[in-house]
Amino acid sequence: MKKLLLEVLNDIRPTTQYENEILGKVSIIIKKINKSIKHAKAVLGGSGAKGTWLKTFDADIFVMFNYGKYKDKSGQLSDILGKSLKKHFKITRLHGSRDYFQIKQGKFTFEIIPILKIKKAGQAKNITDVSPLHSNFILKHKKLIDEMRLTKQFFKAARVYGAESYIQGFSGYVCEILTVYYGSFLKLIRAATRWKEKTVIDVKGYYKGKNVFMELNKSKLTSPLIVIDPVQKDRNAAAALDHEKFEIIIHRAKELLKRPSKEFFEIKILAEKDISRKFPKSLLMLKAEPLNKKEDVAGAKMLKAFHFIEKSLSFNDFKINESDMMWHGKDALFYYALESDKLPETKEVTGPPIRIRFHAELFKKKHKNAFLKGNRLYAKEKRRYGTAKALIKDIIKTSNIKNNVKDIRMV
């Protein structure tokens, strides 16, 4: 296992040349921002500041505004920063809890985020204000940086990485906290195999000897794993995590320990042909073009469309063996591997027990072919949809789909 993890690290750790190239570009951007804006300072943020970045990396730059001067102008920071950035860069403004900006230079993307410079989480006017405090905490554990990289890569390969609403997985920060808590990637993986619903991770011991479920607001404790933010004790850093991603990582951890392999760290992007090869029969595939909105919003909307189709298939008696939504480029791919994409023309509907005479008579009037089986009435009813494709053709015309994707079509 140790040999395997060393090999993986060599694969995922950025080269010096790569780091120098991106840090050089970051340095130029930071210098231009700092020359053009008063009472604020631009600094490298995110995984770049923490040193936990992987080979594929887009840099976050935080522009920290003086707290005393701007604490009552939190809502104006984006406008102030945007005006300054326009003088030097071609920018795209993106909407968030506080609007931020994107600059693209060749293969690199830089996100410029306005925040208030704070000393403690309680001063924050916006969730993004706390981000540098996250970096400060992680930087106290520099000896675990490579272990954090392994954690991030493993979670990415398992497709459970990201706290965005359309992913509902583990954020990079949560991956880092978990690694710090357990002391290494391998110890984290061993512990993950034993995770139960509502396992609590409290790296700073804020709730030692206390019942966290009595101390925190219930709305913050809905996730299957509770990760107390080490710089904000009333926050569950894993609040976005859903049960599916939680179960996936437990299963993957068990499999890695059972048969160690690089495969568990390889990010595989399934193409249409791969899915068709995996499911040669009874496969439904659709391509969805996202709405022209911020990635998180567009992704969440597409996920709604994906689940609506999934529920509609199940409601109409099509059994789904496996389904997934993949979004790596412009369009997303929805696929549903069915037990069968065709159903009998009729289905059996269940009526009331014969002893409940009033309802039994109503059922017989509605279903002229009603018959008795045991002590209950049943009837044969013609299906509205005999094939999954016929169902899909109607579903994609509904507002539940049209309001959530720009365009969708069967492949």
N, C-alpha and C positions, 0 to 999 in steps of 0.2 A: 504493500500500500504506500509506504513512504517513497519508494522509487517511482511509483506511478504519479504521486502528487508532485514530485520534483519535475517530472517530465511535463506535466500539465502546466506548472508554473512557468517553465521555459517557453511554453507555447503562448500563454496569455499575458505575460508581463511585457509592457511596452518597451521597445528598444530605445536606447539612448538617443539615436537619431530622430525617432518619432517624437519623443518627449521634447527634444530641443526645437524641433520644427514647430510644434504646436505652442510651446511656451514662448517661443520667439514672436509668434503672431499675437499671442495673448498680451505680451509685454508692450507691443506697439499700440494695441487697442487701449490698454489701460493708461498708457502715457497720454494719448490723445484725449481721453475722457477727463483725466485729472487736470490737464491744462485748460480745458474749456468749461469746467463747472466749479463753482465756489461752494464752500461749506459741505463738501462731500468727497469721498475717497473711493476709487475703484480698486477692487482686489479680486484675485482669483478665488473662486468658491467651489463648492461641490466636491466631487471625488478628486479633482485636480489639486485643491487645497489640502485635502487629506492624504493624497498620495496613493489612494486606493484604486486609481483608474486602471482600466483594462486597455487592450489594444484598440478597440473601437471606442472612441471617446469624442464627445462634444463638450466644449468648455462652458462653464457658468462663470460669469463675472458679476460680482455684487457691487453695486454703487451705494456705499453707506453714507447716508445723510446725517448731519449733525443732529443729535437727539434734541438738545435744548432748543434749537432753532426751528426744527420741523415736526416736533411731536404732535402739534395741533394741525399739521398740514399733510397728514398721511395720504389723503385722497388726491393730493396735487403732485406727489412725487413723480408719477409716470409722465405727466405733462411736462414737468420741469426737465426730466432726463431726456425725454423725446426731442424736445426743442434743441437741446445741446448736441445730441447724437446726430441729428440731421445735418449739422454743419460739416461732419467728417465722414459719415457712412451712409450707405444705402440700407435702410432698416425696414423691418416688418414689425408692426405692433401686434402683439398677441394679448388676448383677454385672459385674465386670471383673477384671483382674489385681489391682486393689484396688477395692473397691466405691466407687461415687460416687453423686451425687444429682441429681435433676432437679426444677426448679421451672418451672412454666408460668404466664406472665402475659400474657393476651391472645394476640396473635399471636407473642409471643416465647417461646423456650425457653432456660432457663439451666441449664448443667450445672456442678455444684459438685464439684470434684475435690480430695480430700485428698492432699497430697504432702509430702515432706520438703524443707526448704530446704537445697539443696546448692550448693557452689561449683564442683565438678567432677564429671563423669559417673561417675567411679570410686566416689563416695560413695553413689550411688543404690542403694536397696533394692528399687526397683520402676521399671519403664520410664517411668512417668508422672513420676517425680521429675526427670527430665532435661528435661521440656518447657520450663520457663523459660529453660534454657540455649539451646534452639533459638531462642526469641524474641530473646534477647540477640544471637545471631549474625545473625539476619535484620535486626535494628534497626541493625546496623553498615552496612547497605546500603540506607538509606532512599531514596536517589535512584532505586532500582529498584522501588519499591513499585507504581507503575502498570504497569510491565512484568510484575511478578508477577501482578497482577490479570488482565492479558491472558492469561498462561499458564494460570492457573486456569480462566478462562472457556472457553478453547479446549479444554482437557482435559475440562471438564465437558460441553461440547457434543458432544464425541466419545464421551461415555459411558465414559470410562476413568479418571474421577476418584474416588479413594477407595481406601484400603488395606484396607478391611474384607474379611473372608474370602469374602464372597459377591460382591465386586466384583473384587478382586485387581488393582487399578489403581495409579495414582500418588497418593500422599497429598498434601495441601496443602503439607506441609513439603518433600517431594521436588520439587514444582513450583517452590517458592521457591529451593531449592538449585540446580536446573538453570538458573534465570534468572540467579542470581548467577554461576554458573560461566561461562555464555556471554556475560553482560553486557547482554543485552536479549532481549525475546521473539522478535524477528525472527531474531536470530543463533542462538537456540535452535532455532527451526523449521528454519532452513537446515541446521544441524548434524544435526538429527533425521533428515533425509532420507538421511544417510550412516551412521546408526547400524548397527552390525553386532552379532551375537550376542556377549554378554559385553563390550560397551563399558564402560569404567571412567570414572566421573566422580569426581575427587578434588580438590575445590575448595581444600583446604588443602595439597595436595601431600604428604600423609603418606607416600605410597608412591612418591614420585618416585625413579626409578632402581631401584625394587624390583619384583619380580613379586608383585602383590597376591594372585594365586592360590596362591602358596607361603606367603604370610604369614598369610592368614585361614583360619579353619575352613571346610571345604568346604560345610558345612550352610548357611553364610551367603552362598554364591555360586551358588545354584541359579537365581536370577532372570536374565532375559536382559540386564538393564541393572544394573550395579553402581554404586551411589551411596554413596560413603563419607561417613558422617555427620561433618560438620565439627567437632562437639563430642564425638564418641565414635568414635575412629578404628578400633575393632575391630567397628563395626556397619555393615551394609549397609542404608541407609535405604529402599532399594527392594526389600527381600527378599520382600515380598508380591506383587510384580508378576508376572503370568503372561505367557506368550508371545503370546497373542491380543491383549491390550491393548497390548503393545509393538508388534506389527505394525500395529494400527489407527492408532496415533499417527504412525508412519512414513508410512503411506499418506495420512492426513489432512494431514500437513505438506506432502507433495508436491503434493496437490490444491490446498491454499491458495496455494502459490507459483505454481501453474499458472494458477489462476483466482481471484484474491482476491475474497472476497465475505463479507458479514455472516453469511451462512448458516452459516459455519464456527464462529460464536460463539453461535448461537441454540440454546437448549436446547429440543429438541422432545420432547414426551411423546406417543408414539403411542397412540391409543385403539383400541378394537376395530374401529371402522368404518374407521380409517386402514389397519390391517393387512389387513382384508377387501378393501379397495379395491386395495391393493398386490398381494395374492395372491388373485384371484377364484376360482381353482380349487385343489383339493387342499390345502386349508388346515386344520390342526388347531389349535384354540385351547382352552386350559384355564384356569380361574380357580382359584388356590390360596390358601387362607386360612392365614397363617403360624401357627406354634405361639406360644403366649403366653409368649414368652421375650424376652430382650434382643435388640435389632434385629440386631446382628452374628450372634448365634447362630441366630436365626430365619431370617435371610437365608441363612446357610450351609447350614442344613437344607433350605430350599427349593431351593437350587442343586443339592443332591444329588438331590432328587426330579426336578428338571428334566433333569439329565444321565442319570439312570436311564431316564427315558422316551425320551430321545434315543438312548441306546445300544440300548434294546429295539427301537425302530423300525428302526434300522440292522441289527441282528442278524436281524430278520425280513424283510430285503430291501427295506424302504421307503427310497428314496433321499431324503435331506433336502437341499433347495437352500438353505434359510436357516432358522435357528432363533434364538430369543432368549428371555430372561426379563426382564420389566420389573416393577419394584415401586416404585410412587410413592405409593400410598395404603394402604388397609387390606389389600386383596388384591393378589396378584401375578398377572401374566398370562404364561402360557407359550404360545409359538406355534411351530409347525413347518410350514414351507412345503414340501410334498412334490412330487416329480416326478409321482407318481400316488398317490392314496389307495386304489387297488384294484390287486390283483395277480392273475395267472392262478391257477387253482385248483391247478395242480401246479407243481412246480419240479424242475429237474434237479440231481441230487446226484452228486458225483464219487466214484468208487470207486478201487480200487488198479490198478496196471498188471497186465495179464493174465498177465505172466510170474511174478508173485508168487502162485503157485498157491494156497497155503493161504488167504491173505487174499481172493483172488479168489473162491474157493469160498464163503467165509463171506458175502461181499457178495451173491453170487447167491442164497444161501439166504434172506437177509434181504429182497432185492429180486427178486421173481419176474420182473419186467419188465426186468431188467438187459440192457443192450446194449453192444456194442463200438464205440468210436469211436477210430480210430487204434490205439494199443496199450493203451488204458485202458478200464475199465468205467465205465458211467454208468447211472443209473436215473431214472425219473420218480417223484416222491413227492408225495402230497397235502399241501398247505400247511395248517398249523394255523389261520393267519389270512389270509383273502383280502382283508380291508379293514383299514385303519388304525384305524378306530373300534372294531372288534371287539377288536383288540389292546389299545387304550387302556382299554376297559371292564374287561378282566382285570387290566391293569397297576396301575390305581389301587386295586385291592383288596389288593395285596401289601404286605408289611411294609416294603419299601423305600420305599414312598410313605407309608403310614399313620404310620410312625415319624418322618417328616420334615415333614409338613404337618398342620394341624388338619382341613382339609377340602379336597377338590379335585373339580372337576366340569368336564365339557366344555361349552364355550360354544356 
